[in-house]
Amino acid sequence: MADWNPTELTRIGATAEVEVSSLREDGTLTKPVTIWAVTVGDELYVRSVRGDAGAWWQAAEGRHEGRLEAGDVGVDVTWEDAVGEREEEVDAAYEAKYGPSPHVAAINSPDAKATTIRVVPR
């Protein structure tokens, strides 16, 4: 597992929304989808607000590789299943970062938690 460049991780963590794309079998990327991302320590996590019905999550589960872009930072990544991993910390990170949004309850719902992914640079 590769480590995040601390500067890139800080910049990604400070960005309100990130864009994710998954790698298809033919090596091309899917259309970018805008989602939320949070940092917990030196790790980056994402969830599907729509649970396993989220098309971007389904694509990520299919190949486990893709790309994440946040502002001027773009990183090729691996999507690692992290369901149940640091769950309370990830919940708290979403609440701290996006607290005023009415969507925080959805991103911390059981369905969304079941899609928790740790994003690792490749």
N, C-alpha and C positions, 0 to 999 in steps of 0.2 A: 504494500500500500504506500503510495506516494504521500508526502506531506504537502500541505498548502504553503505557498509563498505567503508569509504573514501580511505583507502589504496588500496582495490580491484578496486574501480572506477578509481583511478589515474593510476594504472597499466594497466587496460583495455584500458583507454583512450590513453595511451602512446604506445600501441601495434598497429602496422601498420594494421594487419589483424586479425580478430577473426573468430572462427568457431562456427556456430550455428546449432543446431539440434532441431527438434520439437518432441513433445511427441505424439505418436500414440495412438489410442483408446485402444490398448492392453497394454499400459504402456511402450513400448519400444521406443527408440529414433530413428529418421530418421538418415541417413548417414550425417555426418557433412559437411557443406558447408562453404567455406571461403568467408567472406564478409568484408566490411569496417564498422566501428562503430565510432561515435563521441560523445563527452560529451559536454553538454551545462549546465553550472552551475553544479548542483549535479544530473543531469539526463543523461541517455545514450540513444542514438537514432541510429537506423539503417534504411536503405532503400534498396529496390531491384533495382539494376542498370537496370534490365530488366523490370521494372514496374510490373504489375500484372501477367506477363508471367513467372516470376521467380518461379521456383518450390519450393524453400525454403520458399518464402513468402506465397505461396498458402498453404503449410503445416502449417505455423505459424498461418494463418488466420483460419485454420480448428479447431485447438485445443487451441490456445492462451497460450500454455505452452511449455517449452522446456529447453534447456541448452545452455549456452554460455561459450566458452573457449577461453582464451587469454593467451598464454604462460603457466605458471603454475597456473593460476587462472581459476577455473571452478565454475560456479554458475548456479543453477536451477533458471529459470526465467519465468516470465509471459510476453507475448507480448501484449501490449496495443496499439490500434489504436491511432495515434497522427497526422493524416492528418490535415494540417493547423496550428498545434500547434507550436509556436516558429519557424515558417518556415524560416524567414530571419536569425535567429540565427543558425539554423541547417545548412542552406546553407553556411553561413559564416564559421561554424566549419569544414565542408567538404572542403571548399576552403583553409582554413588555414592549415589543416592537410595534405591534399592530393594535394594541388595546382599544383605542377609540373606535375601531371598525366593528360594524355589526357582524362581520364574517369570522371573527375570532372564535366564536362558539362553534361554527362549522368546521374550521380547520383543526380544532381540538376535540371534535366529536369522535366517538368510537370508529365510525366508518373511515374518517380521514386518518386517524391514528393507525389504522390497519394498512395504510399505504406509506408509512414513514420510510424515507430513503436517506441514507447518508451519501453525500456527494463527495467523491474522491477524485483529485486530479490524476490524469494519466500521463 
